[in-house]
Amino acid sequence: MRRRSLIAAGLAAGLSPIALPALAQGLGGKTLNLIVPYPAGGGSDINARLAAPELSRLLGQPAIVDNVPGASGSLGVMKAANAPADGSALLVGSPMELMLTPLTLSSARYKAEDFRPIGVMAVTSMVLLARKDLGAGSVDELIALLRRPDTKELSYGSIGPGSLYHLLGERFMQQTGTKMLHVPYKGFAPLVNDLLGGQIDLVFAPLAGNVPDLLDAGKVKALGIAASAPHERFTAIPLIRNSKGLDDFVYSLWAGIQVSHRVPEEAQQRLHTAFNQMMLKPELRRALELGGSKVAPEQTLAELRRGYQADMERYRAIAKSVNLRPE
């Protein structure tokens, strides 16, 4: 009966009746624990709740979403790092808590090298937003404004020291020779509220969530996007890389699933195969795109690891160049 139910689930997911039992081997029916290092309702939580039923179906195991918020995501990451190395603990993470938090938080007792990528679900471009009445409509105009001697110091917000929002603000100032005041917040909601209210002037943020709606309503304006090509929907937003001295200013925020480096290679490959089959489901892809992100292209484990290593080295180099230190 169990075999029949697994085959039925495999057919429902678009798999051959041979593929699913092969994927289901190896974890002994243990519950998959999708660890989200943030509270319920955020982007990582949404991704986890999209993935959990699909991975459960593909692997023939129950799956739960485990929200472990706190300390800039490090509490959830550490739980995943210390879980049994059998592939049942999956971290639904991003570069923010995996790579950047350990650079700024001394209590984060892990390194990015402690994890291996299983798959990337979505990629979101970072965009430079400004309050709607700021006297600049592009990155070039912003740089000119910042360099004027009579300009009052402008501020930019972030979701905390060491976040990608913060790092991009520091990198922007470094590459343009300008100065802004960094204002950290405990979350994106209060940051956006202050941007809308004019308490802060700028923020580097993902072009996802409620940001597209704010742009459509004219409540904020986008000065530039940190992408290599124009956005499919917001084609009028200029590329930051086209401004002088910013030709390499291309940054995105990916979201995906990782496991501890201690998980055996065979289990990583099994999870990777299930992940790729999960990402073929049209309903899941549409849900990701509705949130403003791009569905990531399929990659091999080797390609994922090369990209992960490159991001890790890039962010560490930027952190060093702006003298970012753990507190």
MARFI-87641 format. One record per residue (C-alpha): residue in three letters; x, y, z. Coordinates in steps of 0.05 Angstrom, whole numbers, padded with zeros to 5 digits, always signed. Layout:
ALAXYZ
...
***
This chain:
MET+00000+00000+00000
ARG+00056+00048+00016
ARG+00089+00035-00051
ARG+00023+00048-00086
SER+00014+00114-00048
LEU+00085+00135-00066
ILE+00073+00118-00139
ALA+00008+00158-00139
ALA+00043+00217-00107
GLY+00098+00212-00159
LEU+00048+00212-00216
ALA+00013+00273-00185
ALA+00079+00309-00183
GLY+00095+00292-00255
LEU+00146+00237-00239
SER+00153+00168-00268
PRO+00131+00113-00221
ILE+00203+00089-00218
ALA+00235+00155-00199
LEU+00199+00169-00134
PRO+00215+00106-00095
ALA+00288+00116-00114
LEU+00286+00187-00085
ALA+00250+00163-00023
GLN+00306+00117-00001
GLY+00358+00137+00050
LEU+00324+00177+00105
GLY+00282+00122+00135
GLY+00217+00161+00133
LYS+00245+00214+00179
THR+00209+00281+00179
LEU+00240+00335+00136
ASN+00251+00398+00177
LEU+00252+00461+00134
ILE+00285+00511+00180
VAL+00268+00584+00166
PRO+00313+00633+00204
TYR+00260+00687+00206
PRO+00188+00696+00232
ALA+00128+00670+00194
GLY+00103+00713+00136
GLY+00169+00735+00106
GLY+00200+00714+00039
SER+00239+00655+00066
ASP+00177+00630+00103
ILE+00135+00634+00040
ASN+00188+00596+00001
ALA+00190+00542+00054
ARG+00115+00533+00054
LEU+00116+00527-00022
ALA+00171+00475-00019
ALA+00150+00432+00041
PRO+00090+00396+00010
GLU+00126+00384-00056
LEU+00189+00356-00024
SER+00146+00313+00022
ARG+00110+00285-00039
LEU+00173+00273-00078
LEU+00213+00242-00022
GLY+00156+00204+00010
GLN+00168+00235+00078
PRO+00129+00283+00122
ALA+00155+00355+00121
ILE+00146+00413+00170
VAL+00166+00486+00169
ASP+00205+00507+00230
ASN+00210+00582+00242
VAL+00271+00598+00285
PRO+00279+00674+00284
GLY+00329+00717+00321
ALA+00399+00747+00319
SER+00397+00766+00245
GLY+00378+00696+00225
SER+00437+00663+00260
LEU+00395+00623+00310
GLY+00361+00585+00253
VAL+00426+00575+00216
MET+00460+00547+00278
LYS+00402+00499+00289
ALA+00410+00473+00218
ALA+00486+00469+00227
ASN+00479+00427+00290
ALA+00424+00381+00266
PRO+00436+00307+00251
ALA+00476+00301+00186
ASP+00425+00256+00151
GLY+00394+00306+00104
SER+00330+00315+00143
ALA+00346+00386+00165
LEU+00340+00435+00108
LEU+00357+00509+00116
VAL+00314+00556+00074
GLY+00365+00611+00070
SER+00399+00667+00032
PRO+00467+00702+00030
MET+00441+00750+00084
GLU+00445+00702+00143
LEU+00492+00650+00113
MET+00548+00696+00089
LEU+00538+00765+00118
THR+00513+00754+00189
PRO+00577+00716+00210
LEU+00617+00777+00187
THR+00581+00824+00234
LEU+00555+00783+00292
SER+00606+00751+00338
SER+00553+00706+00369
ALA+00541+00673+00301
ARG+00583+00612+00311
TYR+00585+00585+00241
LYS+00617+00600+00173
ALA+00587+00599+00104
GLU+00632+00539+00089
ASP+00591+00499+00139
PHE+00536+00492+00088
ARG+00526+00464+00018
PRO+00473+00489-00031
ILE+00419+00441-00053
GLY+00383+00489-00100
VAL+00364+00561-00112
MET+00290+00575-00117
ALA+00289+00648-00136
VAL+00333+00708-00151
THR+00313+00780-00137
SER+00349+00842-00162
MET+00367+00897-00113
VAL+00340+00966-00129
LEU+00358+01035-00102
LEU+00294+01066-00075
ALA+00285+01139-00055
ARG+00230+01178-00020
LYS+00184+01205-00074
ASP+00203+01278-00063
LEU+00278+01270-00064
GLY+00311+01320-00111
ALA+00342+01266-00154
GLY+00310+01220-00206
SER+00370+01177-00224
VAL+00435+01151-00196
ASP+00475+01204-00233
GLU+00430+01258-00205
LEU+00437+01228-00135
ILE+00513+01228-00140
ALA+00512+01301-00163
LEU+00466+01318-00105
LEU+00510+01283-00054
ARG+00571+01320-00080
ARG+00540+01389-00074
PRO+00570+01426-00015
ASP+00503+01455+00005
THR+00468+01388+00008
LYS+00445+01365+00076
GLU+00472+01296+00092
LEU+00425+01243+00063
SER+00408+01179+00099
TYR+00399+01107+00076
GLY+00364+01052+00114
SER+00381+00979+00124
ILE+00353+00919+00162
GLY+00415+00919+00205
PRO+00490+00924+00203
GLY+00521+00874+00156
SER+00456+00862+00117
LEU+00461+00866+00041
TYR+00422+00931+00046
HIS+00477+00960+00090
LEU+00535+00931+00049
LEU+00509+00960-00016
GLY+00501+01029+00015
GLU+00573+01026+00040
ARG+00598+01000-00027
PHE+00560+01054-00065
MET+00592+01109-00022
GLN+00661+01077-00031
GLN+00656+01073-00107
THR+00626+01142-00116
GLY+00666+01180-00064
THR+00603+01204-00029
LYS+00577+01203+00042
MET+00510+01183+00071
LEU+00484+01168+00141
HIS+00469+01094+00155
VAL+00404+01083+00194
PRO+00393+01010+00215
TYR+00324+00981+00229
LYS+00301+00916+00260
GLY+00260+00897+00200
PHE+00238+00917+00130
ALA+00168+00941+00151
PRO+00191+00998+00196
LEU+00245+01016+00146
VAL+00194+01024+00090
ASN+00147+01063+00135
ASP+00202+01114+00149
LEU+00220+01118+00075
LEU+00147+01132+00059
GLY+00144+01184+00115
GLY+00208+01218+00093
GLN+00247+01202+00156
ILE+00301+01169+00113
ASP+00320+01185+00042
LEU+00343+01121+00009
VAL+00347+01045+00014
PHE+00377+00988-00027
ALA+00322+00935-00025
PRO+00299+00873-00063
LEU+00251+00887-00120
ALA+00200+00839-00091
GLY+00147+00835-00037
ASN+00109+00900-00032
VAL+00162+00942-00068
PRO+00131+00933-00138
ASP+00064+00957-00110
LEU+00097+01018-00078
LEU+00130+01035-00144
ASP+00065+01026-00183
ALA+00029+01072-00134
GLY+00083+01125-00138
LYS+00096+01123-00063
VAL+00171+01114-00074
LYS+00215+01121-00135
ALA+00270+01076-00162
LEU+00335+01111-00181
GLY+00369+01049-00208
ILE+00372+00974-00207
ALA+00434+00934-00190
ALA+00425+00885-00248
SER+00462+00868-00312
ALA+00400+00877-00356
PRO+00335+00916-00350
HIS+00279+00887-00307
GLU+00225+00852-00348
ARG+00169+00890-00314
PHE+00203+00955-00293
THR+00240+00968-00358
ALA+00245+01043-00345
ILE+00289+01035-00283
PRO+00360+01050-00306
LEU+00418+01003-00293
ILE+00464+01028-00237
ARG+00522+00997-00274
ASN+00514+01049-00330
SER+00534+01105-00282
LYS+00607+01126-00280
GLY+00650+01084-00233
LEU+00594+01034-00220
ASP+00602+00986-00279
ASP+00608+00925-00232
PHE+00550+00945-00187
VAL+00508+00883-00200
TYR+00477+00849-00140
SER+00419+00802-00129
LEU+00390+00765-00070
TRP+00380+00691-00080
ALA+00337+00646-00038
GLY+00343+00571-00035
ILE+00356+00508+00006
GLN+00421+00487+00039
VAL+00445+00430+00083
SER+00503+00420+00130
HIS+00569+00403+00096
ARG+00568+00340+00140
VAL+00509+00310+00101
PRO+00535+00253+00057
GLU+00542+00267-00017
GLU+00491+00214-00035
ALA+00438+00247+00008
GLN+00455+00316-00021
GLN+00447+00288-00091
ARG+00380+00257-00073
LEU+00354+00322-00045
HIS+00381+00360-00105
THR+00344+00314-00153
ALA+00279+00323-00114
PHE+00291+00399-00112
ASN+00299+00403-00188
GLN+00235+00362-00199
MET+00198+00406-00150
MET+00219+00468-00189
LEU+00185+00441-00252
LYS+00116+00450-00220
PRO+00081+00508-00256
GLU+00041+00529-00195
LEU+00103+00536-00153
ARG+00139+00576-00207
ARG+00080+00623-00215
ALA+00077+00634-00140
LEU+00150+00655-00138
GLU+00141+00701-00198
LEU+00080+00734-00167
GLY+00124+00755-00109
GLY+00169+00794-00158
SER+00227+00745-00161
LYS+00255+00707-00221
VAL+00254+00632-00218
ALA+00326+00609-00217
PRO+00352+00566-00274
GLU+00367+00493-00259
GLN+00439+00481-00239
THR+00481+00420-00223
LEU+00509+00413-00153
ALA+00578+00431-00180
GLU+00551+00495-00211
LEU+00514+00513-00147
ARG+00577+00503-00106
ARG+00618+00547-00152
GLY+00567+00602-00148
TYR+00562+00596-00073
GLN+00638+00601-00066
ALA+00641+00661-00112
ASP+00588+00698-00073
MET+00622+00682-00007
GLU+00689+00709-00032
ARG+00656+00771-00062
TYR+00618+00791+00000
ARG+00678+00779+00045
ALA+00720+00823+00000
ILE+00668+00879+00003
ALA+00662+00872+00079
LYS+00737+00878+00086
SER+00741+00938+00039
VAL+00689+00977+00079
ASN+00721+00956+00145
LEU+00660+00916+00169
ARG+00675+00881+00235
PRO+00636+00833+00279
GLU+00604+00862+00342
***
